[in-house]
Amino acid sequence: MTTAPLLYVCVRPQQGAAAAEYESFRTAMKLDESRLGHLDLVREPLPDDVFDRYSGFLVGGSPFNLADPESTKTDVQRRVEAGLERIARRVAEGTPGDDDAPAALFTCYGIGVVTRMLGGEVSRAYPEDTGPVTIELTRAGQGDPLFGGLATRFTALTAHKEGTAVPPPGATLLAVNDGCPVQAYVVGDRLYATQFHPEPTTKAFTQRMAVYRDDGYFEANDYDVVAARVLASSVTEPVRLLRAFAQRFGPADAD
């Protein structure tokens, strides 16, 4: 454990949704603002000294899609992907067991960035509807320092248009489900990636749904039905994953 803070990396153009996502991460991990920094990668470049200042990185979701043709991507999206790849590469290159090396958890959109960087394939073949899904740990997941403390089967929230069939080279598969085969993996002992969202409460998730109501994740007219299904679900285990990450890689006084 270190005295350096963790850093939330925002990759959402919608500032209201980004601010709410930061608060969800911070609350779930029981960290105050001095122990969880905030970088808006949509509007700011990745600082040159970022790996000296922070012990670990939490990458949130985004309406960007990695699998979109390069010709359709904006300069902002390309810059965001380059910054995320720089973080992922630095963490992946760390020496296993080196407590001074940075750690990272990439979620939703972020898992695609890591997968591509490692030589894996991301496609539109494995989308999941907005709402609760069942996640199942693999044998490796059950023995993992972070995932091993979770229930073998648990509910999490998803909303994505792309996914991965098999983990990329060098990654260990930690969690699966039927709709999107790769739900979580680890590279080495410090680079984690999840397809599901570990940070929001059900209420926070429905508020995020309202922001992206017309973005094709669900039928806009079905908002009330989908929101009711989300609010009726129990998503206790993903939060425990974030707390385990904070305790293992965050500031020494993390709860």
Secondary structure, 3 states (H helix, E strand, C coil): CECCCEEEEECCCCHHHHHHHHHHHHHHHCCCCCCEEEEECCCCCCCCCHHHHCCEEEECCCCCCCCCCHHHCCHHHHHHHHHHHHHHHHHHCCCCCCCCCCEEEEECHHHHHHHHHCCCCCECCCCEEEEEEEEEECHHHHCCCCHHHCCCEEEEEEEECCECCCCCCCEEEEEECCCCCCCEEEECCCEEEECCECCCCHHHHHHHHHHCCCCCCCCHHHHHHHHHHHHCCCCHHHHHHHHHHHHHHCECCCC
